[in-house]
Amino acid sequence: MLMIPRFLAIIALAAPALLSPAIAQIRFEVASIRPSRPGAGPQDGQSSFGGNLMGKAPSNRFDAEASTVGDILDMLNGWQLFHVVGGPAWMRTDRYDIHAKADAPIPPEEQHDALLALLAERFKLSVHRETRDIPAMVLLAPKKPGGLKPAAAGEPYSVRFNNLGDSTFTAVPMSDFTNKLSQMLYSPVVDNTGLEGAFDFSLSPSAVGPQPWGERVREALMAVGLKVEERKVPIELMVVDHCERPSEN
């Protein structure tokens, strides 16, 4: 999960013939890819592995509705914003309905490779990973956070938001929380809390008052014993080298 990473060797994922043998064997055998209905927008977008948004259970399906290739790559990067760079502009505007099925359930640790293999085959996607120094928010725990309760053994993972932007996190590790916080602050977020395990806690920016949204989130974080600081840090990015619109099914 997210942390300040070491530089990784470049990994190319291109047309199926160029995929490594290990990734090439992890496949969705059947896939339907069609343009979404006219007028579909971000509010209609959703994607999951067999209904599991985080891909934490075996599944033989991947389904996306009104999703861009950029959306799907964001999902593969934990929904952290700004972790996917490059690629054609249409990759963030053209929406597709994608339904893919494998012959047998794919383990969670192999689902991302299976989806990348599908994108390489149908969108001629080619990517590599590299580390760059970019401005980001660093999540810190200056003291032992009193607002975080260690999750009970076997407690199910859950993230819930209300229409005011307040959120409740159940059995969520800090590495996952940074992904959600990235969306709330519209910035890359790196976990530097040193906190291990999963926690139960709530954030209530709506209770702070009439301040800019980012300031309200910062104050809500401080209320549970966390804070963020803006720094320039090395972050691993997914760089899109090539992507083409898919051919008709």
C-alpha positions in Angstrom: 0.0 0.0 0.0 1.1 3.7 -0.1 4.2 4.8 1.4 7.3 6.8 0.2 8.6 4.2 -2.2 12.1 3.4 -3.4 12.7 3.7 -7.1 11.4 0.7 -8.9 12.7 -0.8 -12.2 10.5 0.2 -15.2 7.9 -2.4 -15.9 6.3 -2.2 -19.4 2.8 -3.6 -20.0 2.1 -3.3 -23.7 0.4 -5.5 -26.3 -0.4 -9.1 -25.3 2.6 -10.5 -27.1 4.9 -8.2 -24.9 3.4 -9.2 -21.6 5.5 -11.3 -19.3 4.5 -15.0 -19.2 3.3 -14.6 -15.6 1.0 -11.8 -16.4 -0.1 -13.2 -19.7 -1.5 -16.3 -17.9 -3.7 -14.2 -15.6 -6.5 -13.3 -17.8 -10.2 -12.5 -18.2 -11.1 -14.9 -21.0 -14.3 -13.1 -22.1 -14.8 -9.3 -22.2 -17.3 -6.9 -23.6 -16.2 -3.2 -24.0 -18.7 -0.7 -25.3 -19.1 3.1 -25.2 -21.3 4.2 -22.4 -24.7 5.8 -23.1 -24.7 9.4 -24.3 -24.7 11.8 -21.4 -23.1 9.5 -18.9 -20.8 11.4 -16.6 -18.6 10.9 -13.5 -21.6 10.6 -11.3 -22.5 7.4 -13.1 -19.1 5.8 -13.0 -18.5 2.7 -10.9 -16.1 -0.3 -11.1 -15.4 -3.4 -9.0 -14.1 -6.9 -9.0 -17.3 -8.9 -8.6 -19.0 -6.2 -6.6 -15.9 -5.7 -4.3 -14.8 -2.2 -4.8 -11.4 -2.7 -3.2 -10.6 -6.0 -4.8 -10.1 -7.8 -1.5 -11.9 -11.1 -2.3 -11.4 -13.7 -5.1 -13.6 -13.0 -8.1 -13.9 -14.1 -11.7 -15.5 -10.8 -12.8 -14.6 -7.2 -13.4 -17.4 -4.8 -14.1 -17.2 -1.1 -14.9 -20.0 1.3 -15.9 -19.5 4.8 -17.3 -15.8 4.6 -16.5 -12.8 6.1 -18.3 -9.5 4.3 -18.7 -8.1 7.0 -16.3 -10.7 6.0 -13.7 -9.7 2.4 -13.9 -6.0 3.2 -13.6 -6.8 5.4 -10.6 -8.6 2.4 -9.1 -5.6 0.2 -9.6 -3.6 2.9 -7.7 -5.9 2.8 -4.7 -7.9 5.8 -5.9 -5.0 8.1 -5.0 -5.3 11.2 -7.2 -2.4 12.3 -9.4 -0.7 8.9 -9.3 -1.4 8.3 -13.0 0.2 10.7 -15.6 0.6 10.8 -19.3 -1.6 9.3 -22.0 -4.0 10.9 -24.5 -6.7 13.4 -23.3 -9.6 11.1 -24.3 -8.4 8.7 -21.6 -10.0 10.9 -19.1 -13.2 11.8 -21.0 -14.3 8.8 -23.0 -16.5 6.5 -20.9 -17.0 2.8 -21.4 -19.0 -0.1 -20.0 -16.7 -3.0 -19.4 -17.7 -6.5 -18.4 -15.0 -9.2 -18.2 -15.2 -12.8 -17.0 -12.6 -15.4 -16.2 -13.0 -19.1 -16.2 -12.2 -19.3 -12.4 -12.0 -16.9 -9.5 -8.8 -14.7 -9.6 -7.1 -14.2 -6.3 -7.0 -10.5 -5.0 -3.3 -10.3 -5.4 -3.6 -11.2 -9.2 -6.7 -9.2 -10.1 -4.8 -6.0 -11.0 -2.4 -7.9 -13.3 -5.5 -9.5 -15.0 -7.1 -6.1 -15.6 -3.9 -4.6 -16.9 -3.6 -7.5 -19.3 -7.1 -6.8 -20.5 -6.4 -3.1 -21.0 -3.1 -4.0 -22.8 -5.0 -6.3 -25.2 -8.1 -4.1 -25.9 -6.7 -0.6 -25.5 -3.1 -1.3 -26.5 -2.2 0.2 -23.1 1.5 0.5 -22.3 2.6 1.8 -18.9 5.7 2.0 -16.7 6.3 3.0 -13.1 8.8 5.6 -12.0 9.4 7.7 -8.9 9.3 11.5 -9.1 9.5 14.3 -6.5 6.2 16.1 -6.5 4.2 18.3 -4.0 2.0 16.1 -1.7 0.3 16.1 1.7 2.2 14.0 4.3 -0.1 12.5 6.9 1.4 12.6 10.4 0.5 11.5 13.9 2.4 14.0 16.2 1.2 12.2 19.4 -0.7 9.0 20.0 -4.0 9.8 18.3 -6.8 9.8 20.9 -9.5 9.8 18.2 -8.4 6.5 16.6 -9.7 3.2 18.1 -7.9 0.0 17.2 -10.3 -2.2 15.2 -11.6 -5.4 16.9 -10.4 -8.7 15.5 -12.6 -9.8 12.6 -14.3 -6.4 12.3 -15.3 -5.8 8.7 -13.7 -3.1 6.6 -16.1 -0.2 5.9 -15.9 3.4 4.6 -19.1 5.6 4.7 -19.7 9.2 3.6 -22.8 11.3 4.2 -24.1 14.1 2.0 -22.3 16.7 4.1 -18.9 15.2 3.4 -18.5 13.6 6.9 -17.1 10.1 7.0 -16.9 7.0 9.2 -14.0 4.6 8.9 -14.2 1.1 10.3 -11.3 -1.3 10.4 -9.3 0.9 8.0 -5.5 1.0 8.0 -3.7 4.3 7.5 -2.4 3.1 4.1 -6.0 2.9 2.9 -7.1 6.0 4.6 -4.5 8.1 2.7 -6.2 7.0 -0.5 -9.5 8.4 0.7 -7.9 11.5 2.1 -6.3 12.1 -1.3 -9.8 12.5 -2.7 -10.9 14.8 0.1 -7.9 17.1 -0.2 -7.5 16.7 -4.0 -3.8 16.0 -3.6 -1.5 13.1 -3.3 -1.2 11.9 0.3 1.6 9.9 1.8 1.3 8.0 5.1 4.0 8.9 7.5 2.2 8.2 10.7 4.0 5.0 11.6 0.7 3.6 12.8 0.3 -0.1 12.3 -3.0 -2.1 12.1 -6.6 -0.9 11.4 -8.6 1.7 13.2 -12.2 2.9 13.7 -12.7 6.7 13.6 -14.8 9.5 12.1 -14.1 12.8 10.5 -16.6 15.7 10.6 -15.5 18.6 8.4 -19.1 19.8 8.4 -18.9 20.6 12.1 -15.9 23.0 11.7 -17.6 26.0 10.2 -17.7 28.2 7.1 -14.1 27.7 6.1 -12.6 26.5 2.8 -13.1 22.7 2.5 -9.4 21.9 2.8 -9.1 23.8 6.0 -12.2 22.0 7.4 -10.7 18.6 6.6 -7.4 19.6 8.3 -9.3 20.7 11.5 -11.3 17.5 11.4 -8.0 15.5 11.2 -6.6 17.4 14.2 -9.7 16.5 16.2 -8.8 12.8 16.0 -5.0 13.4 16.5 -3.7 13.5 12.9 -2.4 16.3 10.7 -1.1 16.9 7.2 1.8 19.0 6.0 2.6 19.9 2.4 6.0 18.7 1.3 7.8 17.7 -1.9 8.3 14.0 -1.7 9.3 11.0 -4.0 6.1 9.3 -5.1 5.8 6.3 -7.3 3.7 7.1 -10.4 2.1 5.1 -13.2 3.2 6.7 -16.4 1.0 5.9 -19.5 3.2 5.5 -22.6 0.5 4.5 -25.1 -3.2 4.0 -25.2 -5.7 3.6 -28.1 -9.4 3.6 -28.3 -10.7 0.0 -28.4 -12.0 -1.6 -31.5 -15.7 -2.6 -31.6 -16.6 -5.9 -30.0 
